[in-house]
Amino acid sequence: MKDYDVIVVGSGSGLNLAYRAVSKNLKVALVASQYLGGTCMNVGCVPSKTLLYAADLATQIRDARRLGVDSHVMSIDFPAIMERMRQTRNRGVAFIRDDLKGTENLDFYESEGRFVDNYTIETEEERIRGSKVFIASGARPAIPPIKGLSDVPYLTNESVLDLKKPPQSIVIVGGSYIGLEYAHFFAAVGSAVSVVEYSDRFLTFEEPEISALIEKSMKMRMKIYPGHEALSVSKSGNGVLLAARNRKTGEEKAVEAETLLVAAGRTSNATRLNVERTGVALTPAGFIRVNDYLETSKNDIWALGDATGRAMFTHAADHEVGVLWHNVLKGDTNKEDRIEMNFDAVPHAVFTMPQIASVGLTEEAAGKNHDILVGVARYADIAQGDVRLEEEGFAKAIVEKGTERILGFHIIGPEASNLIQEVVNVVARRDSYRIITESMHIFPALSELIPETLNRLEEKARS
């Protein structure tokens, strides 16, 4: 048995925690069996956005004709795109591994770890115990119980990165952000794409108007089937045959493709850790239950990131590190010095074409408990949007009447993930929206869309 001041499980955001603990001269153990650097570095945002940047360029080139630029994509070097992605990923992982080797007071256990007793983990090399434990074990693809799925080859967001050539056709089960981003990528590189989604609309966490616009846009480049239940999968020639049923009409549809990609959500890796043996409670879905201070049901054990299921984004987990570490340092002496994680200020983006970005509540959710003002502006309402012929993209603001706090802000259109940041800063500070409308914005720049939206606020009745 080896004793440590701190045990960290997981090497994504957990890596940042380990380094913070080491900086305080604490004896630290880092336990991670897979994906050094975490999901984001290995099979998530870094590799996928490397691919999506190429997809964006190809799509923009094909779309340039409407602006008077007659351009063509002569060819797509799929192996080169995939190899660049892998090299980018491998460089990052190699840097982390080298850095860990040179870090004093840190023991790295690159193996599967499971709790066997309170604060005690069994690794392949050693049984270790920590005075404080941080669980940042991440998540993995959820595999739905589709009949026949185990009998056919299929891809997930992890294995799709091993492709050497593009499939001629691909059917994707799942119309959330992972499914739609890969739908955008494969359509851009020339694959015939079909997307089957159980819910009546894609991206159910977005405003209905945003879902409608992304469906309209993607329908121009692929076949989409929202509101369809995937019933079964079987082999068909050199590919797969997916049977799906329209949940409203009952009509069945057969979708045939060379390749199947399953993107039906995520499940917590915490279920592999036997956390109940150390007194940590899980939610019914298998995620670690935490409060807003990121405390679990067991004293001196905290959890963060995808393992909790609360805000499954890398930037959220990185922010949680700061919140958690503050609470560890201050909370031990005075619980009133603890700070809460502000989940209302967690933004997200969907890197489709068009791009989507949001923060806070939807209009429907905000209207249940607040008196609200709602403003909508189109990209075409500002000069930069007009010259780009951006006729359908828009932004939507939801503001609390009286306090003037921004409760939600939603964008679909070019550079949405960059434009949202100005709003996120105000939301995080819980300031009035007038900080934005009373400040200067460069003309003519896309950033004008934000104050333009807020200047159009109108009162809405409670839902």
C-alpha positions in Angstrom: 0.0 0.0 0.0 1.3 3.4 -1.0 -0.2 6.5 0.7 -0.6 9.8 -1.2 -1.8 13.3 -0.3 -3.8 13.4 -3.5 -5.1 10.7 -6.0 -6.4 12.0 -9.3 -8.3 9.5 -11.6 -8.2 10.6 -15.2 -5.7 12.6 -17.3 -7.8 15.1 -19.1 -8.9 17.9 -16.8 -7.5 15.7 -14.0 -4.0 16.4 -15.3 -4.4 20.1 -14.4 -5.5 19.1 -10.9 -2.5 16.9 -10.5 -0.1 19.7 -11.5 -1.8 22.1 -9.0 -1.4 19.6 -6.2 2.2 19.1 -7.1 2.8 22.8 -7.1 1.7 22.7 -3.4 4.5 20.2 -2.7 1.9 17.4 -2.2 2.6 13.8 -3.0 0.4 12.9 -5.9 -0.7 9.8 -7.8 -2.3 10.1 -11.3 -4.3 7.0 -12.4 -5.3 6.8 -16.1 -5.5 3.7 -18.2 -6.5 5.1 -21.6 -6.2 8.2 -23.6 -3.4 10.1 -21.9 -4.5 13.8 -22.1 -8.2 12.8 -21.9 -11.0 12.4 -24.4 -10.6 15.8 -25.9 -7.0 15.3 -26.9 -7.4 11.8 -28.2 -10.8 11.1 -29.6 -12.8 14.3 -29.0 -12.5 18.0 -29.8 -8.8 18.2 -31.0 -9.0 15.5 -33.6 -12.6 16.2 -34.7 -12.0 19.9 -35.1 -8.9 19.2 -37.1 -11.1 17.2 -39.5 -13.9 19.8 -39.4 -11.7 22.7 -40.4 -10.9 20.9 -43.7 -14.7 20.2 -44.1 -15.5 23.9 -43.6 -13.0 24.9 -46.2 -14.3 22.4 -48.8 -17.9 23.5 -48.1 -17.1 27.2 -48.4 -15.3 26.7 -51.7 -18.3 24.8 -53.1 -20.6 27.6 -51.8 -18.5 30.5 -53.2 -20.3 30.6 -56.5 -23.2 32.5 -55.0 -20.7 35.3 -54.2 -19.5 35.5 -57.8 -16.4 33.3 -57.2 -16.5 30.2 -59.5 -14.4 27.8 -57.6 -14.2 24.0 -57.4 -12.8 21.4 -55.0 -10.6 19.4 -57.4 -10.0 16.5 -55.0 -10.0 15.6 -51.3 -6.9 13.9 -50.0 -8.6 12.0 -47.2 -5.5 10.0 -46.0 -3.6 13.3 -45.7 -6.4 14.9 -43.7 -6.6 11.9 -41.4 -2.8 11.7 -41.0 -2.5 15.4 -40.1 -5.2 14.8 -37.5 -3.3 11.9 -36.0 0.0 13.8 -36.0 -1.6 16.7 -34.2 -3.0 14.3 -31.6 0.2 12.3 -31.2 2.3 15.4 -30.7 0.0 16.5 -27.8 0.1 13.1 -26.1 3.9 12.8 -26.5 4.4 16.2 -24.9 2.2 15.2 -21.9 4.0 11.9 -21.4 7.4 13.6 -21.5 6.3 16.2 -19.1 4.9 13.7 -16.6 8.2 11.8 -16.6 10.0 15.0 -15.4 7.5 16.0 -12.7 8.7 15.4 -9.1 6.3 14.2 -6.4 4.0 12.7 -9.1 3.6 8.9 -9.7 1.8 8.0 -12.9 -0.1 4.7 -12.9 -0.9 4.1 -16.5 -3.4 1.3 -15.8 -7.0 0.5 -15.0 -7.8 1.5 -11.4 -10.8 0.5 -9.3 -11.8 1.4 -5.8 -11.5 -1.5 -3.3 -12.1 0.4 -0.1 -12.5 4.0 1.3 -10.1 6.3 -0.6 -8.2 3.2 -1.8 -7.6 2.2 -5.4 -6.2 -1.0 -6.8 -4.1 -0.4 -9.9 -2.2 -3.1 -12.0 1.0 -2.1 -10.3 0.1 -1.1 -6.7 -2.7 -0.6 -4.2 -2.8 3.1 -3.3 -4.7 5.3 -0.9 -5.2 9.1 -0.9 -6.2 11.6 1.7 -8.1 13.5 -1.0 -9.4 12.0 -4.2 -10.4 13.7 -7.4 -12.4 11.7 -10.0 -12.1 13.1 -13.6 -12.6 9.7 -15.3 -14.5 11.0 -18.4 -17.0 9.3 -20.5 -17.3 6.9 -23.4 -19.7 6.3 -26.3 -23.1 5.0 -25.3 -24.2 2.1 -27.4 -28.0 1.8 -27.8 -29.7 -1.6 -27.7 -30.4 -1.8 -31.4 -31.3 -5.3 -32.6 -28.4 -6.8 -34.6 -25.9 -4.1 -33.7 -23.4 -6.4 -32.1 -23.4 -8.6 -35.3 -22.2 -5.8 -37.7 -19.1 -3.6 -37.7 -19.8 -0.1 -36.7 -17.9 3.0 -35.8 -18.0 5.4 -32.8 -16.4 8.8 -32.3 -13.3 6.9 -31.2 -12.9 4.3 -33.9 -13.9 6.6 -36.8 -10.5 8.3 -36.4 -8.8 5.1 -37.6 -10.4 5.3 -41.1 -7.9 5.2 -43.9 -10.3 6.0 -46.7 -13.7 7.7 -46.8 -16.8 5.5 -47.0 -18.8 5.9 -50.2 -21.9 6.1 -47.9 -22.4 6.3 -44.2 -25.5 6.2 -42.0 -25.2 7.9 -38.6 -27.4 7.0 -35.7 -27.7 10.2 -33.6 -28.6 13.8 -34.4 -26.8 15.6 -31.6 -23.6 17.4 -31.8 -21.2 14.5 -32.4 -23.5 12.9 -35.1 -24.1 16.2 -36.9 -20.4 17.3 -36.8 -19.4 14.0 -38.4 -22.3 14.2 -40.9 -20.9 17.6 -41.9 -17.4 16.2 -42.3 -18.3 13.1 -44.3 -20.6 15.1 -46.6 -17.8 17.6 -47.2 -15.3 14.8 -48.2 -17.8 13.3 -50.7 -19.6 10.5 -48.8 -23.3 10.0 -49.2 -24.6 10.7 -45.6 -27.9 9.7 -43.9 -28.7 10.7 -40.3 -31.3 8.9 -38.2 -32.4 10.7 -34.9 -34.9 9.4 -32.4 -36.2 12.8 -31.3 -38.5 14.8 -33.4 -35.7 17.3 -34.1 -32.0 17.5 -34.1 -30.1 19.2 -31.2 -33.1 19.2 -28.8 -31.1 21.3 -26.3 -31.1 24.2 -28.8 -33.9 26.7 -29.7 -36.4 25.1 -32.0 -35.7 27.7 -34.7 -32.0 26.7 -34.6 -32.9 23.0 -35.0 -35.1 23.9 -37.9 -32.4 25.9 -39.7 -29.7 23.3 -39.2 -32.0 20.6 -40.5 -32.9 22.7 -43.6 -29.2 23.3 -44.2 -28.1 19.7 -43.8 -31.0 18.4 -45.9 -29.3 20.1 -48.9 -26.2 18.0 -48.5 -27.5 14.7 -47.0 -30.6 12.7 -46.1 -32.0 13.2 -42.6 -34.6 11.3 -40.6 -35.5 13.1 -37.4 -38.3 11.4 -35.4 -37.2 7.9 -36.4 -36.4 5.0 -34.2 -33.6 2.7 -35.2 -35.1 -0.7 -35.0 -32.4 -3.1 -36.3 -29.2 -3.4 -38.2 -28.1 -6.2 -40.5 -25.4 -6.9 -43.0 -26.1 -6.1 -46.6 -23.6 -6.9 -49.2 -20.4 -5.0 -48.3 -22.3 -2.7 -45.9 -25.1 -2.4 -43.5 -28.9 -2.1 -43.7 -30.6 0.0 -40.9 -34.3 -0.4 -40.4 -35.9 2.7 -38.9 -39.5 3.6 -38.0 -41.2 7.0 -38.1 -42.4 7.5 -34.5 -45.4 9.5 -35.6 -46.7 7.6 -38.7 -45.3 4.2 -38.0 -43.9 4.0 -41.5 -40.7 2.0 -41.7 -37.6 3.1 -43.7 -34.6 1.0 -44.8 -31.4 2.9 -45.0 -28.4 1.2 -46.6 -24.8 2.3 -46.4 -21.3 1.1 -46.6 -20.5 2.2 -43.0 -22.5 2.8 -39.8 -21.5 5.4 -37.2 -23.2 5.2 -33.8 -23.3 8.7 -32.1 -26.1 8.1 -29.6 -24.8 9.9 -26.5 -22.2 9.3 -23.8 -22.0 7.2 -20.7 -19.8 7.8 -17.6 -16.6 5.9 -17.1 -17.3 6.1 -13.4 -19.3 2.9 -13.7 -16.0 1.1 -14.2 -14.4 2.4 -11.1 -16.6 0.7 -8.4 -17.0 4.1 -6.7 -19.7 2.7 -4.4 -16.9 0.9 -2.5 -15.6 4.3 -1.4 -19.1 5.7 -0.6 -19.6 7.8 -3.8 -23.2 7.9 -5.0 -24.1 7.7 -8.7 -27.1 9.2 -10.5 -29.6 6.7 -12.1 -27.8 7.2 -15.4 -24.4 6.2 -13.9 -22.8 9.6 -13.5 -21.2 10.7 -10.3 -23.6 12.9 -8.2 -22.0 16.2 -7.2 -23.3 19.5 -5.8 -22.4 22.9 -7.2 -19.2 22.8 -5.2 -18.3 19.6 -7.0 -18.4 17.6 -3.9 -19.5 14.0 -4.0 -21.5 12.2 -1.3 -18.1 11.2 0.4 -16.0 13.7 2.3 -12.7 14.6 0.6 -13.7 13.1 -2.7 -14.6 15.4 -5.6 -15.6 14.8 -9.2 -15.6 16.9 -12.3 -15.9 16.8 -16.1 -17.8 14.3 -18.1 -17.8 11.8 -15.2 -20.6 14.0 -13.6 -22.6 14.5 -16.7 -23.4 18.1 -15.8 -21.6 20.0 -18.5 -19.8 17.7 -20.8 -17.4 20.1 -22.4 -13.6 20.4 -22.1 -13.8 24.1 -21.3 -16.3 23.4 -18.5 -14.1 20.8 -17.0 -11.1 23.1 -17.2 -13.1 25.8 -15.4 -14.2 23.3 -12.8 -10.6 22.6 -12.0 -10.3 26.2 -10.8 -13.5 26.1 -8.8 -12.7 22.7 -7.2 -9.1 23.6 -6.3 -10.2 26.8 -4.7 -12.7 24.9 -2.6 -10.1 22.3 -1.6 -7.7 25.0 -0.4 -10.3 27.3 1.2 -13.1 24.9 2.1 -11.0 22.9 4.5 -10.7 25.9 6.9 -14.0 27.7 6.2 -16.9 26.3 4.2 -18.2 29.8 3.6 -15.1 30.5 1.5 -16.2 27.9 -1.1 -17.4 29.0 -4.5 -20.0 27.3 -6.7 -19.6 26.3 -10.3 -21.8 28.5 -12.4 -23.3 26.0 -14.8 -25.5 28.8 -16.3 -22.5 30.4 -17.8 -21.2 27.3 -19.6 -21.3 28.0 -23.3 -21.2 25.3 -26.1 -20.8 25.2 -29.8 -21.7 22.8 -32.6 -19.2 22.9 -35.4 -21.5 22.2 -38.2 -22.1 24.3 -41.3 -23.7 26.7 -40.3 -22.0 26.9 -36.9 -24.0 27.0 -33.7 -23.2 28.5 -30.3 -25.3 29.0 -27.2 -25.1 29.9 -23.5 -27.7 29.8 -20.8 -31.4 29.1 -21.1 -33.7 28.7 -24.1 -36.7 31.0 -24.3 -39.1 28.2 -23.2 -37.0 27.4 -20.1 -36.5 31.0 -19.1 -40.1 31.9 -19.6 -41.3 29.4 -17.0 -39.7 31.2 -14.0 -38.8 34.7 -15.3 -40.4 37.7 -16.8 -38.4 37.9 -20.0 -37.5 40.1 -22.9 -36.6 38.5 -26.2 -34.6 39.9 -29.1 -33.8 38.4 -32.5 -31.5 39.8 -35.3 -30.4 38.2 -38.5 -26.9 38.3 -39.9 -28.4 40.2 -42.8 -29.4 43.0 -40.5 -25.7 44.0 -40.1 -23.4 45.2 -42.8 -20.9 42.3 -42.6 -23.7 39.7 -42.7 -25.3 41.5 -45.7 -22.2 41.6 -47.8 -21.7 37.9 -47.1 -25.2 37.1 -48.3 -26.0 35.5 -45.0 -29.7 35.5 -45.4 -30.8 32.9 -42.8 -28.4 32.9 -39.9 -29.5 34.8 -36.8 -29.0 35.4 -33.1 -31.5 35.3 -30.3 -31.2 36.9 -26.8 -33.3 36.2 -23.7 -33.0 38.8 -21.0 -34.6 39.0 -17.5 -36.9 42.0 -17.2 -35.9 44.2 -14.3 -32.4 42.8 -13.6 -31.4 43.1 -17.3 -29.4 39.9 -16.9 -28.9 37.8 -20.0 -30.5 34.4 -19.3 -29.7 32.9 -22.7 -28.1 33.7 -26.0 -28.2 31.6 -29.1 -26.5 32.0 -32.5 -26.5 30.1 -35.8 -24.3 31.3 -38.5 -20.6 32.1 -39.4 -18.1 32.3 -36.5 -20.8 31.7 -33.9 -18.4 30.1 -31.5 -16.3 33.2 -31.5 -19.1 35.7 -31.4 -20.7 34.1 -28.3 -17.7 34.9 -26.1 -18.6 38.5 -25.5 -22.0 37.3 -24.1 -20.4 34.6 -22.0 -18.3 37.2 -20.2 -21.4 39.2 -19.2 -23.4 36.1 -18.2 -20.5 34.9 -16.0 -20.4 38.3 -14.2 -24.2 38.4 -14.0 -24.1 42.0 -15.3 -26.6 44.0 -17.3 -26.8 43.4 -21.0 -26.2 47.2 -21.4 -22.4 46.6 -20.9 -22.6 45.2 -24.5 -25.0 47.7 -26.1 -23.2 50.7 -24.6 -19.8 49.7 -25.8 -18.3 50.3 -29.2 -18.2 47.5 -31.8 -16.1 47.6 -34.9 -18.0 48.5 -38.1 -18.4 46.6 -40.3 -17.7 43.4 -38.3 -19.8 40.4 -37.4 -19.5 41.3 -33.8 -22.2 43.9 -34.4 -24.7 41.1 -34.4 -24.5 40.9 -30.6 -25.6 44.5 -29.7 -28.0 44.5 -32.7 -29.8 41.5 -31.1 -29.9 43.0 -27.7 -31.2 46.3 -29.1 -34.3 44.5 -30.4 -35.6 43.2 -27.0 -39.3 42.9 -26.7 -41.4 41.7 -23.7 -42.7 38.2 -23.8 -45.5 36.7 -21.7 -44.6 33.9 -19.3 -45.1 30.4 -20.7 
